[in-house]
Amino acid sequence: MYIILVYDIEEKRVGKMLKLCRQYLNWIQNSVFEGELTEVKLKELLYKAKDIMNIDKDSIIVFKNRQEKWLDKQVIGKEKNDLDNIL
Amino acid sequence: MYIILVYDIEEKRVGKMLKLCRQYLNWIQNSVFEGELTEVKLKELLYKAKDIMNIDKDSIIVFKNRQEKWLDKQVIGKEKNDLDNIL
């Protein structure tokens, strides 16, 4: 299953959330991730995410698609650089 | 065409970009928008967006899908509130 995940998390919690999401998905923009996940792995990720979030203040939106080929992606401006792989 | 647009824009330019994107799409999270746009309208939006952006520092990612029904959306945490319609 192809996943796009975007979060809006207060700064003090964002480091933890970034670290978590990068264990499951590819980081493509400041607060945006994409990748292939099974339904079980997605549940696991969201279970852990809820532990980090303040449900009243933070939010996560997940878009799910059975087939990535139905989605075109276009990037304008700065692409995320290779530093991401080191962090 | 169903569009998801996410931006990563420096704070001093973000107000302008928000205003622009809201003329074309629905604002669903801090820097995330979705909606139906024709190819022509999307080009128009991106043309105006490039005028606002600093191409070396900012970025926009657009996901395009011919059919929204191929996409499931799941929101965890705070939903954007009605204030958005007033702003």
Backbone of each chain as nested JSON, in Angstrom:
{
  "chains": [
    {"id": "A", "residues": [
      {"number": 1, "name": "MET", "atoms": {"N": [0.842, -1.183, 0.0], "CA": [0.0, 0.0, 0.0], "C": [0.883, 1.24, 0.0]}},
      {"number": 2, "name": "TYR", "atoms": {"N": [0.576, 2.175, -0.901], "CA": [1.368, 3.397, -1.004], "C": [0.803, 4.453, -0.05]}},
      {"number": 3, "name": "ILE", "atoms": {"N": [1.688, 5.064, 0.729], "CA": [1.286, 5.979, 1.795], "C": [1.931, 7.35, 1.614]}},
      {"number": 4, "name": "ILE", "atoms": {"N": [1.133, 8.397, 1.795], "CA": [1.683, 9.734, 2.013], "C": [1.276, 10.131, 3.428]}},
      {"number": 5, "name": "LEU", "atoms": {"N": [2.244, 10.532, 4.231], "CA": [1.939, 10.948, 5.6], "C": [2.429, 12.382, 5.803]}},
      {"number": 6, "name": "VAL", "atoms": {"N": [1.552, 13.244, 6.296], "CA": [1.952, 14.614, 6.634], "C": [1.598, 14.888, 8.087]}},
      {"number": 7, "name": "TYR", "atoms": {"N": [2.507, 15.523, 8.802], "CA": [2.169, 15.846, 10.19], "C": [2.306, 17.325, 10.473]}},
      {"number": 8, "name": "ASP", "atoms": {"N": [1.581, 17.753, 11.493], "CA": [1.662, 19.111, 12.024], "C": [1.811, 18.931, 13.531]}},
      {"number": 9, "name": "ILE", "atoms": {"N": [3.058, 18.999, 13.979], "CA": [3.396, 18.629, 15.357], "C": [4.128, 19.8, 16.007]}},
      {"number": 10, "name": "GLU", "atoms": {"N": [3.793, 20.096, 17.259], "CA": [4.496, 21.187, 17.94], "C": [5.98, 20.878, 18.044]}},
      {"number": 11, "name": "GLU", "atoms": {"N": [6.753, 21.954, 18.005], "CA": [8.202, 21.831, 17.843], "C": [8.859, 20.922, 18.877]}},
      {"number": 12, "name": "LYS", "atoms": {"N": [8.389, 20.977, 20.103], "CA": [9.054, 20.188, 21.149], "C": [8.882, 18.679, 20.949]}},
      {"number": 13, "name": "ARG", "atoms": {"N": [7.881, 18.279, 20.156], "CA": [7.672, 16.849, 19.92], "C": [8.111, 16.402, 18.526]}},
      {"number": 14, "name": "VAL", "atoms": {"N": [8.511, 17.371, 17.698], "CA": [8.701, 17.056, 16.284], "C": [9.918, 16.139, 16.027]}},
      {"number": 15, "name": "GLY", "atoms": {"N": [10.936, 16.27, 16.848], "CA": [12.137, 15.441, 16.667], "C": [11.83, 13.96, 16.823]}},
      {"number": 16, "name": "LYS", "atoms": {"N": [11.08, 13.66, 17.873], "CA": [10.676, 12.263, 18.125], "C": [9.835, 11.715, 16.983]}},
      {"number": 17, "name": "MET", "atoms": {"N": [8.912, 12.562, 16.491], "CA": [8.0, 12.119, 15.435], "C": [8.745, 11.888, 14.128]}},
      {"number": 18, "name": "LEU", "atoms": {"N": [9.674, 12.786, 13.845], "CA": [10.492, 12.641, 12.644], "C": [11.251, 11.315, 12.677]}},
      {"number": 19, "name": "LYS", "atoms": {"N": [11.871, 11.057, 13.808], "CA": [12.65, 9.825, 13.971], "C": [11.764, 8.588, 13.768]}},
      {"number": 20, "name": "LEU", "atoms": {"N": [10.58, 8.63, 14.344], "CA": [9.652, 7.507, 14.206], "C": [9.245, 7.299, 12.741]}},
      {"number": 21, "name": "CYS", "atoms": {"N": [8.816, 8.366, 12.11], "CA": [8.307, 8.241, 10.735], "C": [9.389, 7.757, 9.778]}},
      {"number": 22, "name": "ARG", "atoms": {"N": [10.615, 8.178, 10.033], "CA": [11.717, 7.772, 9.148], "C": [12.059, 6.294, 9.289]}},
      {"number": 23, "name": "GLN", "atoms": {"N": [11.59, 5.674, 10.354], "CA": [11.793, 4.225, 10.489], "C": [10.862, 3.44, 9.548]}},
      {"number": 24, "name": "TYR", "atoms": {"N": [9.806, 4.118, 9.074], "CA": [8.8, 3.422, 8.264], "C": [8.699, 3.95, 6.827]}},
      {"number": 25, "name": "LEU", "atoms": {"N": [9.027, 5.244, 6.644], "CA": [8.755, 5.894, 5.356], "C": [9.936, 6.762, 4.917]}},
      {"number": 26, "name": "ASN", "atoms": {"N": [9.894, 7.193, 3.663], "CA": [10.916, 8.105, 3.143], "C": [10.514, 9.553, 3.394]}},
      {"number": 27, "name": "TRP", "atoms": {"N": [11.461, 10.307, 3.873], "CA": [11.239, 11.712, 4.2], "C": [11.385, 12.533, 2.924]}},
      {"number": 28, "name": "ILE", "atoms": {"N": [10.338, 13.18, 2.447], "CA": [10.462, 13.907, 1.178], "C": [10.33, 15.419, 1.314]}},
      {"number": 29, "name": "GLN", "atoms": {"N": [9.822, 15.881, 2.426], "CA": [9.769, 17.324, 2.672], "C": [9.643, 17.507, 4.173]}},
      {"number": 30, "name": "ASN", "atoms": {"N": [9.91, 18.717, 4.629], "CA": [9.885, 19.049, 6.053], "C": [8.994, 18.14, 6.92]}},
      {"number": 31, "name": "SER", "atoms": {"N": [7.722, 18.059, 6.583], "CA": [6.814, 17.258, 7.41], "C": [6.034, 16.249, 6.562]}},
      {"number": 32, "name": "VAL", "atoms": {"N": [6.646, 15.814, 5.47], "CA": [5.971, 14.923, 4.519], "C": [6.798, 13.664, 4.26]}},
      {"number": 33, "name": "PHE", "atoms": {"N": [6.126, 12.528, 4.276], "CA": [6.777, 11.232, 4.095], "C": [5.989, 10.423, 3.084]}},
      {"number": 34, "name": "GLU", "atoms": {"N": [6.683, 9.528, 2.38], "CA": [5.956, 8.626, 1.486], "C": [6.625, 7.265, 1.487]}},
      {"number": 35, "name": "GLY", "atoms": {"N": [5.896, 6.267, 1.049], "CA": [6.484, 4.95, 0.936], "C": [5.454, 3.848, 0.913]}},
      {"number": 36, "name": "GLU", "atoms": {"N": [5.953, 2.633, 0.811], "CA": [5.112, 1.443, 0.811], "C": [5.043, 0.884, 2.224]}},
      {"number": 37, "name": "LEU", "atoms": {"N": [3.844, 0.654, 2.71], "CA": [3.659, 0.031, 4.027], "C": [2.492, -0.953, 3.95]}},
      {"number": 38, "name": "THR", "atoms": {"N": [2.599, -2.011, 4.693], "CA": [1.436, -2.882, 4.838], "C": [0.467, -2.233, 5.828]}},
      {"number": 39, "name": "GLU", "atoms": {"N": [-0.773, -2.68, 5.817], "CA": [-1.777, -2.164, 6.755], "C": [-1.307, -2.368, 8.203]}},
      {"number": 40, "name": "VAL", "atoms": {"N": [-0.681, -3.496, 8.46], "CA": [-0.202, -3.822, 9.818], "C": [0.91, -2.862, 10.245]}},
      {"number": 41, "name": "LYS", "atoms": {"N": [1.845, -2.604, 9.339], "CA": [2.95, -1.696, 9.654], "C": [2.442, -0.266, 9.852]}},
      {"number": 42, "name": "LEU", "atoms": {"N": [1.443, 0.124, 9.063], "CA": [0.861, 1.461, 9.218], "C": [0.188, 1.596, 10.582]}},
      {"number": 43, "name": "LYS", "atoms": {"N": [-0.54, 0.56, 10.973], "CA": [-1.178, 0.578, 12.299], "C": [-0.134, 0.718, 13.404]}},
      {"number": 44, "name": "GLU", "atoms": {"N": [0.952, -0.013, 13.252], "CA": [2.049, 0.026, 14.228], "C": [2.615, 1.443, 14.316]}},
      {"number": 45, "name": "LEU", "atoms": {"N": [2.862, 2.047, 13.142], "CA": [3.39, 3.416, 13.094], "C": [2.44, 4.395, 13.782]}},
      {"number": 46, "name": "LEU", "atoms": {"N": [1.14, 4.294, 13.472], "CA": [0.179, 5.244, 14.03], "C": [-0.023, 5.027, 15.534]}},
      {"number": 47, "name": "TYR", "atoms": {"N": [0.099, 3.79, 15.946], "CA": [0.015, 3.474, 17.38], "C": [1.14, 4.171, 18.138]}},
      {"number": 48, "name": "LYS", "atoms": {"N": [2.347, 4.077, 17.585], "CA": [3.506, 4.733, 18.212], "C": [3.398, 6.251, 18.103]}},
      {"number": 49, "name": "ALA", "atoms": {"N": [2.857, 6.725, 16.98], "CA": [2.727, 8.181, 16.766], "C": [1.79, 8.799, 17.801]}},
      {"number": 50, "name": "LYS", "atoms": {"N": [0.697, 8.087, 18.085], "CA": [-0.276, 8.602, 19.06], "C": [0.35, 8.763, 20.439]}},
      {"number": 51, "name": "ASP", "atoms": {"N": [1.336, 7.95, 20.694], "CA": [2.058, 8.004, 21.958], "C": [2.887, 9.289, 22.063]}},
      {"number": 52, "name": "ILE", "atoms": {"N": [3.349, 9.769, 20.941], "CA": [4.181, 10.984, 20.904], "C": [3.312, 12.243, 20.842]}},
      {"number": 53, "name": "MET", "atoms": {"N": [2.199, 12.151, 20.109], "CA": [1.355, 13.332, 19.843], "C": [0.614, 13.846, 21.065]}},
      {"number": 54, "name": "ASN", "atoms": {"N": [0.305, 15.136, 21.017], "CA": [-0.735, 15.695, 21.856], "C": [-1.965, 15.796, 20.95]}},
      {"number": 55, "name": "ILE", "atoms": {"N": [-2.913, 14.909, 21.222], "CA": [-4.051, 14.735, 20.305], "C": [-4.858, 16.03, 20.129]}},
      {"number": 56, "name": "ASP", "atoms": {"N": [-4.818, 16.915, 21.135], "CA": [-5.575, 18.168, 21.051], "C": [-4.857, 19.232, 20.217]}},
      {"number": 57, "name": "LYS", "atoms": {"N": [-3.56, 19.061, 20.054], "CA": [-2.787, 20.121, 19.394], "C": [-2.154, 19.682, 18.079]}},
      {"number": 58, "name": "ASP", "atoms": {"N": [-1.772, 18.42, 17.989], "CA": [-1.043, 17.93, 16.818], "C": [-1.979, 17.175, 15.885]}},
      {"number": 59, "name": "SER", "atoms": {"N": [-1.538, 17.019, 14.659], "CA": [-2.316, 16.181, 13.755], "C": [-1.436, 15.463, 12.739]}},
      {"number": 60, "name": "ILE", "atoms": {"N": [-1.958, 14.339, 12.286], "CA": [-1.333, 13.564, 11.221], "C": [-2.419, 13.271, 10.191]}},
      {"number": 61, "name": "ILE", "atoms": {"N": [-2.089, 13.434, 8.93], "CA": [-3.005, 12.983, 7.876], "C": [-2.289, 11.917, 7.055]}},
      {"number": 62, "name": "VAL", "atoms": {"N": [-2.975, 10.805, 6.846], "CA": [-2.426, 9.719, 6.04], "C": [-3.3, 9.542, 4.798]}},
      {"number": 63, "name": "PHE", "atoms": {"N": [-2.67, 9.588, 3.621], "CA": [-3.346, 9.264, 2.37], "C": [-2.874, 7.87, 1.958]}},
      {"number": 64, "name": "LYS", "atoms": {"N": [-3.813, 7.023, 1.633], "CA": [-3.454, 5.643, 1.265], "C": [-3.933, 5.354, -0.144]}},
      {"number": 65, "name": "ASN", "atoms": {"N": [-3.116, 4.658, -0.864], "CA": [-3.451, 4.342, -2.246], "C": [-3.019, 2.917, -2.526]}},
      {"number": 66, "name": "ARG", "atoms": {"N": [-3.891, 2.158, -3.14], "CA": [-3.521, 0.77, -3.396], "C": [-2.366, 0.677, -4.402]}},
      {"number": 67, "name": "GLN", "atoms": {"N": [-2.352, 1.626, -5.355], "CA": [-1.329, 1.55, -6.399], "C": [-0.661, 2.892, -6.62]}},
      {"number": 68, "name": "GLU", "atoms": {"N": [0.639, 2.925, -6.443], "CA": [1.362, 4.196, -6.589], "C": [1.228, 4.758, -7.995]}},
      {"number": 69, "name": "LYS", "atoms": {"N": [1.093, 3.881, -8.975], "CA": [1.067, 4.356, -10.361], "C": [-0.106, 5.295, -10.648]}},
      {"number": 70, "name": "TRP", "atoms": {"N": [-1.106, 5.293, -9.787], "CA": [-2.225, 6.214, -9.952], "C": [-1.88, 7.624, -9.536]}},
      {"number": 71, "name": "LEU", "atoms": {"N": [-0.692, 7.791, -8.967], "CA": [-0.312, 9.081, -8.429], "C": [0.9, 9.633, -9.174]}},
      {"number": 72, "name": "ASP", "atoms": {"N": [0.787, 10.86, -9.661], "CA": [1.948, 11.552, -10.209], "C": [2.471, 12.513, -9.164]}},
      {"number": 73, "name": "LYS", "atoms": {"N": [3.776, 12.663, -9.122], "CA": [4.366, 13.581, -8.15], "C": [5.209, 14.609, -8.877]}},
      {"number": 74, "name": "GLN", "atoms": {"N": [5.047, 15.852, -8.492], "CA": [5.788, 16.945, -9.121], "C": [6.413, 17.774, -8.001]}},
      {"number": 75, "name": "VAL", "atoms": {"N": [7.718, 18.021, -8.087], "CA": [8.401, 18.81, -7.064], "C": [8.847, 20.136, -7.661]}},
      {"number": 76, "name": "ILE", "atoms": {"N": [8.503, 21.237, -7.01], "CA": [8.937, 22.559, -7.437], "C": [9.849, 23.125, -6.35]}},
      {"number": 77, "name": "GLY", "atoms": {"N": [11.007, 23.655, -6.757], "CA": [11.921, 24.249, -5.787], "C": [12.896, 23.246, -5.251]}},
      {"number": 78, "name": "LYS", "atoms": {"N": [13.399, 23.552, -4.071], "CA": [14.468, 22.79, -3.452], "C": [14.069, 21.33, -3.192]}},
      {"number": 79, "name": "GLU", "atoms": {"N": [14.87, 20.417, -3.682], "CA": [14.632, 18.998, -3.356], "C": [15.359, 18.688, -2.05]}},
      {"number": 80, "name": "LYS", "atoms": {"N": [14.813, 17.779, -1.304], "CA": [15.504, 17.382, -0.061], "C": [16.846, 16.789, -0.434]}},
      {"number": 81, "name": "ASN", "atoms": {"N": [17.88, 17.163, 0.327], "CA": [19.221, 16.757, -0.098], "C": [19.711, 15.493, 0.604]}},
      {"number": 82, "name": "ASP", "atoms": {"N": [20.891, 15.072, 0.233], "CA": [21.424, 13.793, 0.705], "C": [21.738, 13.772, 2.188]}},
      {"number": 83, "name": "LEU", "atoms": {"N": [21.836, 14.949, 2.782], "CA": [22.057, 15.04, 4.216], "C": [21.05, 14.185, 4.983]}},
      {"number": 84, "name": "ASP", "atoms": {"N": [19.853, 14.086, 4.437], "CA": [18.787, 13.334, 5.101], "C": [19.185, 11.902, 5.399]}},
      {"number": 85, "name": "ASN", "atoms": {"N": [20.017, 11.358, 4.542], "CA": [20.406, 9.972, 4.736], "C": [21.409, 9.807, 5.877]}},
      {"number": 86, "name": "ILE", "atoms": {"N": [22.036, 10.923, 6.247], "CA": [23.043, 10.874, 7.302], "C": [22.428, 11.157, 8.662]}},
      {"number": 87, "name": "LEU", "atoms": {"N": [21.496, 12.093, 8.682], "CA": [20.879, 12.533, 9.954], "C": [20.35, 11.373, 10.787]}}
    ]},
    {"id": "B", "residues": [
      {"number": 1, "name": "MET", "atoms": {"N": [-9.127, 16.494, -11.828], "CA": [-7.924, 15.857, -11.3], "C": [-7.826, 16.16, -9.804]}},
      {"number": 2, "name": "TYR", "atoms": {"N": [-7.597, 15.132, -9.027], "CA": [-7.491, 15.316, -7.567], "C": [-6.044, 15.643, -7.195]}},
      {"number": 3, "name": "ILE", "atoms": {"N": [-5.882, 16.699, -6.393], "CA": [-4.558, 17.231, -6.069], "C": [-4.319, 17.232, -4.557]}},
      {"number": 4, "name": "ILE", "atoms": {"N": [-3.141, 16.815, -4.163], "CA": [-2.655, 17.114, -2.81], "C": [-1.431, 17.999, -2.98]}},
      {"number": 5, "name": "LEU", "atoms": {"N": [-1.41, 19.125, -2.32], "CA": [-0.263, 20.036, -2.411], "C": [0.292, 20.274, -1.01]}},
      {"number": 6, "name": "VAL", "atoms": {"N": [1.601, 20.094, -0.876], "CA": [2.257, 20.399, 0.405], "C": [3.404, 21.359, 0.139]}},
      {"number": 7, "name": "TYR", "atoms": {"N": [3.521, 22.363, 0.987], "CA": [4.645, 23.282, 0.788], "C": [5.531, 23.39, 2.016]}},
      {"number": 8, "name": "ASP", "atoms": {"N": [6.755, 23.772, 1.771], "CA": [7.727, 24.052, 2.825], "C": [8.331, 25.403, 2.449]}},
      {"number": 9, "name": "ILE", "atoms": {"N": [7.791, 26.454, 3.052], "CA": [8.093, 27.83, 2.65], "C": [8.606, 28.598, 3.862]}},
      {"number": 10, "name": "GLU", "atoms": {"N": [9.621, 29.412, 3.678], "CA": [10.128, 30.211, 4.8], "C": [9.042, 31.149, 5.308]}},
      {"number": 11, "name": "GLU", "atoms": {"N": [9.109, 31.385, 6.606], "CA": [8.008, 32.061, 7.294], "C": [7.604, 33.396, 6.67]}},
      {"number": 12, "name": "LYS", "atoms": {"N": [8.603, 34.138, 6.208], "CA": [8.278, 35.479, 5.692], "C": [7.46, 35.429, 4.392]}},
      {"number": 13, "name": "ARG", "atoms": {"N": [7.473, 34.278, 3.714], "CA": [6.715, 34.16, 2.469], "C": [5.448, 33.305, 2.622]}},
      {"number": 14, "name": "VAL", "atoms": {"N": [5.285, 32.728, 3.795], "CA": [4.251, 31.708, 3.945], "C": [2.827, 32.294, 3.874]}},
      {"number": 15, "name": "GLY", "atoms": {"N": [2.648, 33.501, 4.346], "CA": [1.329, 34.13, 4.326], "C": [0.792, 34.292, 2.909]}},
      {"number": 16, "name": "LYS", "atoms": {"N": [1.656, 34.785, 2.046], "CA": [1.292, 34.963, 0.64], "C": [0.947, 33.632, -0.023]}},
      {"number": 17, "name": "MET", "atoms": {"N": [1.768, 32.626, 0.285], "CA": [1.565, 31.317, -0.338], "C": [0.27, 30.675, 0.141]}},
      {"number": 18, "name": "LEU", "atoms": {"N": [0.006, 30.809, 1.43], "CA": [-1.239, 30.289, 1.994], "C": [-2.443, 30.918, 1.293]}},
      {"number": 19, "name": "LYS", "atoms": {"N": [-2.393, 32.221, 1.159], "CA": [-3.495, 32.959, 0.518], "C": [-3.695, 32.477, -0.923]}},
      {"number": 20, "name": "LEU", "atoms": {"N": [-2.61, 32.301, -1.63], "CA": [-2.683, 31.838, -3.016], "C": [-3.298, 30.437, -3.1]}},
      {"number": 21, "name": "CYS", "atoms": {"N": [-2.761, 29.523, -2.301], "CA": [-3.216, 28.125, -2.387], "C": [-4.69, 27.99, -2.012]}},
      {"number": 22, "name": "ARG", "atoms": {"N": [-5.125, 28.819, -1.076], "CA": [-6.522, 28.743, -0.656], "C": [-7.489, 29.257, -1.718]}},
      {"number": 23, "name": "GLN", "atoms": {"N": [-6.961, 29.962, -2.699], "CA": [-7.822, 30.382, -3.808], "C": [-8.128, 29.211, -4.745]}},
      {"number": 24, "name": "TYR", "atoms": {"N": [-7.319, 28.146, -4.644], "CA": [-7.468, 27.022, -5.575], "C": [-7.862, 25.716, -4.892]}},
      {"number": 25, "name": "LEU", "atoms": {"N": [-7.471, 25.57, -3.615], "CA": [-7.611, 24.265, -2.954], "C": [-8.14, 24.419, -1.531]}},
      {"number": 26, "name": "ASN", "atoms": {"N": [-8.528, 23.303, -0.942], "CA": [-8.973, 23.308, 0.453], "C": [-7.788, 23.096, 1.383]}},
      {"number": 27, "name": "TRP", "atoms": {"N": [-7.736, 23.899, 2.413], "CA": [-6.646, 23.864, 3.386], "C": [-6.963, 22.783, 4.421]}},
      {"number": 28, "name": "ILE", "atoms": {"N": [-6.181, 21.723, 4.489], "CA": [-6.538, 20.639, 5.42], "C": [-5.55, 20.47, 6.574]}},
      {"number": 29, "name": "GLN", "atoms": {"N": [-4.382, 21.052, 6.46], "CA": [-3.422, 21.017, 7.574], "C": [-2.459, 22.164, 7.357]}},
      {"number": 30, "name": "ASN", "atoms": {"N": [-1.745, 22.533, 8.38], "CA": [-0.79, 23.637, 8.358], "C": [-0.249, 23.991, 6.963]}},
      {"number": 31, "name": "SER", "atoms": {"N": [0.357, 23.038, 6.29], "CA": [0.949, 23.325, 4.98], "C": [0.47, 22.34, 3.915]}},
      {"number": 32, "name": "VAL", "atoms": {"N": [-0.752, 21.819, 4.102], "CA": [-1.291, 20.799, 3.213], "C": [-2.653, 21.215, 2.659]}},
      {"number": 33, "name": "PHE", "atoms": {"N": [-2.842, 21.013, 1.37], "CA": [-4.061, 21.4, 0.678], "C": [-4.518, 20.243, -0.192]}},
      {"number": 34, "name": "GLU", "atoms": {"N": [-5.828, 20.16, -0.426], "CA": [-6.321, 19.153, -1.359], "C": [-7.512, 19.707, -2.127]}},
      {"number": 35, "name": "GLY", "atoms": {"N": [-7.801, 19.085, -3.239], "CA": [-8.965, 19.497, -4.001], "C": [-8.913, 19.061, -5.442]}},
      {"number": 36, "name": "GLU", "atoms": {"N": [-9.961, 19.427, -6.163], "CA": [-10.06, 19.128, -7.591], "C": [-9.568, 20.328, -8.391]}},
      {"number": 37, "name": "LEU", "atoms": {"N": [-8.677, 20.109, -9.305], "CA": [-8.209, 21.175, -10.192], "C": [-8.025, 20.618, -11.593]}},
      {"number": 38, "name": "THR", "atoms": {"N": [-8.287, 21.432, -12.588], "CA": [-7.931, 21.036, -13.951], "C": [-6.425, 21.241, -14.132]}},
      {"number": 39, "name": "GLU", "atoms": {"N": [-5.878, 20.629, -15.154], "CA": [-4.448, 20.782, -15.454], "C": [-4.108, 22.267, -15.672]}},
      {"number": 40, "name": "VAL", "atoms": {"N": [-5.006, 22.968, -16.327], "CA": [-4.784, 24.396, -16.614], "C": [-4.749, 25.226, -15.334]}},
      {"number": 41, "name": "LYS", "atoms": {"N": [-5.685, 24.945, -14.439], "CA": [-5.754, 25.685, -13.172], "C": [-4.532, 25.366, -12.302]}},
      {"number": 42, "name": "LEU", "atoms": {"N": [-4.082, 24.121, -12.35], "CA": [-2.888, 23.741, -11.585], "C": [-1.666, 24.493, -12.107]}},
      {"number": 43, "name": "LYS", "atoms": {"N": [-1.542, 24.566, -13.42], "CA": [-0.424, 25.31, -14.018], "C": [-0.447, 26.771, -13.593]}},
      {"number": 44, "name": "GLU", "atoms": {"N": [-1.631, 27.333, -13.582], "CA": [-1.814, 28.729, -13.173], "C": [-1.368, 28.918, -11.715]}},
      {"number": 45, "name": "LEU", "atoms": {"N": [-1.81, 27.999, -10.86], "CA": [-1.435, 28.054, -9.449], "C": [0.088, 27.966, -9.288]}},
      {"number": 46, "name": "LEU", "atoms": {"N": [0.716, 27.024, -9.989], "CA": [2.152, 26.827, -9.823], "C": [2.958, 27.99, -10.417]}},
      {"number": 47, "name": "TYR", "atoms": {"N": [2.418, 28.573, -11.47], "CA": [3.049, 29.755, -12.072], "C": [3.092, 30.898, -11.053]}},
      {"number": 48, "name": "LYS", "atoms": {"N": [1.963, 31.118, -10.39], "CA": [1.9, 32.177, -9.369], "C": [2.754, 31.814, -8.144]}},
      {"number": 49, "name": "ALA", "atoms": {"N": [2.774, 30.522, -7.814], "CA": [3.532, 30.068, -6.644], "C": [5.027, 30.323, -6.838]}},
      {"number": 50, "name": "LYS", "atoms": {"N": [5.512, 30.051, -8.046], "CA": [6.937, 30.25, -8.333], "C": [7.338, 31.708, -8.166]}},
      {"number": 51, "name": "ASP", "atoms": {"N": [6.398, 32.585, -8.396], "CA": [6.623, 34.014, -8.227], "C": [6.833, 34.376, -6.757]}},
      {"number": 52, "name": "ILE", "atoms": {"N": [6.209, 33.632, -5.877], "CA": [6.305, 33.889, -4.427], "C": [7.527, 33.19, -3.835]}},
      {"number": 53, "name": "MET", "atoms": {"N": [7.815, 31.998, -4.344], "CA": [8.869, 31.14, -3.758], "C": [10.282, 31.671, -3.975]}},
      {"number": 54, "name": "ASN", "atoms": {"N": [11.155, 31.289, -3.058], "CA": [12.582, 31.336, -3.31], "C": [12.96, 29.904, -3.689]}},
      {"number": 55, "name": "ILE", "atoms": {"N": [13.245, 29.706, -4.968], "CA": [13.413, 28.355, -5.506], "C": [14.568, 27.593, -4.829]}},
      {"number": 56, "name": "ASP", "atoms": {"N": [15.531, 28.331, -4.291], "CA": [16.671, 27.672, -3.631], "C": [16.353, 27.231, -2.203]}},
      {"number": 57, "name": "LYS", "atoms": {"N": [15.32, 27.826, -1.629], "CA": [15.054, 27.565, -0.207], "C": [13.711, 26.891, 0.039]}},
      {"number": 58, "name": "ASP", "atoms": {"N": [12.737, 27.208, -0.793], "CA": [11.375, 26.705, -0.57], "C": [11.088, 25.517, -1.473]}},
      {"number": 59, "name": "SER", "atoms": {"N": [10.067, 24.771, -1.125], "CA": [9.64, 23.708, -2.032], "C": [8.135, 23.455, -1.954]}},
      {"number": 60, "name": "ILE", "atoms": {"N": [7.631, 22.953, -3.055], "CA": [6.237, 22.522, -3.146], "C": [6.242, 21.123, -3.74]}},
      {"number": 61, "name": "ILE", "atoms": {"N": [5.455, 20.23, -3.18], "CA": [5.247, 18.929, -3.801], "C": [3.769, 18.789, -4.14]}},
      {"number": 62, "name": "VAL", "atoms": {"N": [3.51, 18.387, -5.371], "CA": [2.131, 18.174, -5.805], "C": [1.95, 16.696, -6.149]}},
      {"number": 63, "name": "PHE", "atoms": {"N": [0.959, 16.074, -5.539], "CA": [0.559, 14.708, -5.897], "C": [-0.723, 14.818, -6.709]}},
      {"number": 64, "name": "LYS", "atoms": {"N": [-0.757, 14.153, -7.838], "CA": [-1.934, 14.231, -8.705], "C": [-2.528, 12.851, -8.895]}},
      {"number": 65, "name": "ASN", "atoms": {"N": [-3.817, 12.794, -8.891], "CA": [-4.491, 11.52, -9.039], "C": [-5.706, 11.72, -9.942]}},
      {"number": 66, "name": "ARG", "atoms": {"N": [-5.864, 10.85, -10.899], "CA": [-7.003, 11.024, -11.796], "C": [-8.324, 10.819, -11.072]}},
      {"number": 67, "name": "GLN", "atoms": {"N": [-8.303, 9.914, -10.088], "CA": [-9.552, 9.609, -9.387], "C": [-9.36, 9.606, -7.882]}},
      {"number": 68, "name": "GLU", "atoms": {"N": [-10.105, 10.459, -7.21], "CA": [-9.964, 10.552, -5.761], "C": [-10.295, 9.236, -5.07]}},
      {"number": 69, "name": "LYS", "atoms": {"N": [-11.198, 8.471, -5.658], "CA": [-11.659, 7.243, -4.982], "C": [-10.525, 6.239, -4.743]}},
      {"number": 70, "name": "TRP", "atoms": {"N": [-9.405, 6.422, -5.446], "CA": [-8.265, 5.538, -5.226], "C": [-7.493, 5.884, -3.967]}},
      {"number": 71, "name": "LEU", "atoms": {"N": [-7.916, 6.985, -3.331], "CA": [-7.174, 7.463, -2.184], "C": [-8.057, 7.44, -0.942]}},
      {"number": 72, "name": "ASP", "atoms": {"N": [-7.569, 6.822, 0.116], "CA": [-8.247, 6.911, 1.408], "C": [-7.514, 7.917, 2.258]}},
      {"number": 73, "name": "LYS", "atoms": {"N": [-8.256, 8.662, 3.053], "CA": [-7.631, 9.653, 3.919], "C": [-7.993, 9.365, 5.366]}},
      {"number": 74, "name": "GLN", "atoms": {"N": [-7.002, 9.433, 6.216], "CA": [-7.214, 9.16, 7.641], "C": [-6.585, 10.31, 8.428]}},
      {"number": 75, "name": "VAL", "atoms": {"N": [-7.352, 10.92, 9.328], "CA": [-6.829, 12.031, 10.121], "C": [-6.711, 11.592, 11.573]}},
      {"number": 76, "name": "ILE", "atoms": {"N": [-5.547, 11.806, 12.163], "CA": [-5.327, 11.496, 13.57], "C": [-5.043, 12.81, 14.286]}},
      {"number": 77, "name": "GLY", "atoms": {"N": [-5.718, 13.026, 15.417], "CA": [-5.484, 14.243, 16.192], "C": [-6.398, 15.366, 15.761]}},
      {"number": 78, "name": "LYS", "atoms": {"N": [-5.953, 16.558, 16.032], "CA": [-6.748, 17.758, 15.844], "C": [-7.142, 17.967, 14.377]}},
      {"number": 79, "name": "GLU", "atoms": {"N": [-8.428, 18.11, 14.14], "CA": [-8.881, 18.458, 12.79], "C": [-8.827, 19.972, 12.65]}},
      {"number": 80, "name": "LYS", "atoms": {"N": [-8.585, 20.427, 11.459], "CA": [-8.602, 21.882, 11.242], "C": [-10.007, 22.395, 11.531]}},
      {"number": 81, "name": "ASN", "atoms": {"N": [-10.08, 23.526, 12.238], "CA": [-11.403, 23.965, 12.687], "C": [-12.042, 24.982, 11.749]}},
      {"number": 82, "name": "ASP", "atoms": {"N": [-13.246, 25.409, 12.106], "CA": [-14.045, 26.261, 11.228], "C": [-13.473, 27.657, 11.056]}},
      {"number": 83, "name": "LEU", "atoms": {"N": [-12.572, 28.015, 11.95], "CA": [-11.905, 29.313, 11.837], "C": [-11.312, 29.51, 10.439]}},
      {"number": 84, "name": "ASP", "atoms": {"N": [-10.898, 28.402, 9.844], "CA": [-10.268, 28.463, 8.528], "C": [-11.142, 29.146, 7.498]}},
      {"number": 85, "name": "ASN", "atoms": {"N": [-12.439, 28.985, 7.659], "CA": [-13.351, 29.565, 6.683], "C": [-13.472, 31.077, 6.853]}},
      {"number": 86, "name": "ILE", "atoms": {"N": [-13.098, 31.552, 8.015], "CA": [-13.229, 32.988, 8.313], "C": [-11.948, 33.733, 7.947]}},
      {"number": 87, "name": "LEU", "atoms": {"N": [-10.823, 33.108, 8.236], "CA": [-9.503, 33.746, 8.025], "C": [-9.345, 34.32, 6.624]}}
    ]}
  ]
}
